[in-house]
């Protein structure tokens, strides 16, 4: 197995979890009700935990003396490899829930496949994370249906969120030479293989909530190649401030 390819793949997954965890943490103290404030804060902590495992392992596979903290706090925006979906601003609560539905459905399927990885450490991370992803999916599914089948205003908001976010979902299923090479060794699945089950689950949620799925095939891309929206830089300036202001600080 090529350690550089493994490192890059781990960074991709770790960056997804880190950036989305940071985004969700912005809801802390601002949730629409106390229960949801706590729920999103706990989901954010789950993602930060996943990011810690993945980026620490990425540092080991890189073998250049960088640990998870260094990868999280000492890289610039043009070195991050997260999906564009994860870095988008939270918007209203419907936007956050729709983003969670699209991402957690995909991540749940991915972790399930990775529990069969030939890489024992990645397999162990997946075994823990798949349980968390199942909860994240259920939470976003229930709220999507509730909004879609609720008031005229809640339906409008969740439909608008689906329409706005749809173009960011195609990137979840892209394969490049890294996925293809690691998949040939049984380390990871091809991400394209997750699409058929993903769309079935998303369609089931949409049907139950009376939400229309967008028909456009045009998709945004670039996150895996370190091409990002302007939103990532603003997020990192806040997330990395303490380490940048006080290099090497310990607490």
HUSUL-V543887 format. One record per backbone hydrogen bond with DSSP energy under -0.5 kcal/mol. NH is the residue of the N-H (numbers start at 0). CO is the residue of the C=O. E is the energy in kcal/mol with one decimal. If there is no record, write none. Layout:
[[NH;CO;E] [NH;CO;E]]
This chain:
[[2;0;-0.6] [5;1;-2.2] [6;2;-2.8] [7;3;-2.3] [8;4;-2.4] [9;5;-2.6] [10;6;-2.4] [11;7;-2.1] [12;8;-2.1] [13;9;-2.9] [14;10;-3.0] [15;11;-1.9] [16;12;-2.0] [17;13;-2.7] [18;14;-2.7] [19;15;-2.2] [20;16;-2.2] [21;17;-2.2] [22;18;-2.3] [23;19;-2.7] [24;20;-1.8] [25;21;-0.7] [25;22;-1.4] [26;23;-1.9] [27;24;-1.5] [29;26;-3.2] [30;26;-0.7] [36;32;-2.2] [37;33;-2.3] [38;34;-2.3] [39;35;-2.6] [40;36;-1.6] [41;37;-2.3] [42;38;-2.2] [43;39;-2.5] [44;40;-2.0] [45;41;-2.0] [46;42;-2.2] [47;43;-2.3] [48;44;-2.3] [49;45;-2.4] [50;46;-2.8] [51;47;-2.1] [52;48;-2.0] [53;49;-2.7] [54;50;-3.0] [55;51;-2.1] [56;52;-1.9] [57;53;-2.2] [58;54;-2.2] [59;55;-1.8] [60;56;-2.5] [61;57;-1.8] [62;58;-2.0] [63;58;-0.6] [70;66;-2.1] [71;67;-2.0] [72;68;-2.8] [73;69;-2.1] [78;75;-2.2] [79;76;-1.4] [85;82;-1.1] [86;82;-0.6] [86;83;-1.1] [87;83;-0.7] [87;84;-0.6] [95;91;-2.0] [96;92;-2.4] [97;93;-2.6] [98;94;-2.4] [99;95;-2.3] [100;96;-2.5] [101;97;-2.5] [102;98;-2.5] [103;99;-3.1] [104;100;-1.9] [105;101;-1.3] [106;102;-3.1] [107;103;-2.5] [108;104;-1.6] [109;105;-2.3] [110;106;-3.0] [111;107;-1.8] [112;108;-1.8] [113;109;-2.4] [114;110;-1.1] [114;111;-0.5] [115;112;-1.6] [116;113;-1.8] [117;185;-1.5] [119;117;-0.7] [122;118;-2.5] [123;119;-1.9] [124;120;-2.1] [125;121;-2.4] [126;122;-2.1] [127;123;-1.4] [128;124;-2.5] [129;125;-2.6] [130;127;-0.6] [131;127;-0.9] [132;128;-2.6] [133;129;-1.5] [134;130;-1.3] [135;131;-2.4] [136;132;-2.5] [137;133;-2.1] [138;134;-2.5] [139;135;-2.2] [140;136;-2.9] [141;137;-2.6] [142;138;-1.9] [143;139;-2.2] [144;140;-2.3] [145;141;-2.3] [146;142;-2.5] [147;143;-2.7] [148;144;-2.5] [149;146;-1.3] [154;150;-2.4] [155;151;-2.1] [156;152;-2.1] [157;153;-2.3] [158;154;-2.4] [159;155;-2.3] [160;156;-2.1] [161;157;-2.4] [162;158;-2.4] [163;159;-2.3] [164;160;-2.3] [165;161;-1.6] [167;164;-2.3] [168;165;-1.8] [171;168;-1.4] [172;169;-1.7] [173;170;-1.3] [179;175;-2.5] [180;176;-2.2] [181;177;-2.6] [182;178;-2.7] [183;179;-1.6] [184;180;-0.6] [184;181;-0.7] [185;182;-1.5] [186;181;-2.4] [187;181;-0.6] [192;189;-1.4] [193;190;-1.6] [194;191;-1.1] [197;193;-2.1] [198;194;-2.9] [199;195;-1.3] [200;196;-2.0] [201;197;-2.6] [202;198;-2.5] [203;199;-1.9] [204;200;-1.9] [205;201;-2.5] [206;202;-2.9] [207;203;-2.0] [208;204;-1.9] [209;205;-0.7] [209;206;-0.7] [210;205;-2.9] [219;166;-3.5] [224;221;-1.2] [225;222;-1.8] [226;221;-2.7] [227;225;-0.6] [231;228;-1.0] [232;228;-0.5] [233;229;-1.0] [234;230;-2.0] [235;231;-2.7] [236;232;-1.9] [237;233;-1.1] [237;234;-0.5] [238;234;-2.5] [239;235;-3.0] [240;237;-0.7] [243;239;-2.4] [244;240;-2.9] [245;241;-2.4] [248;245;-2.1]]
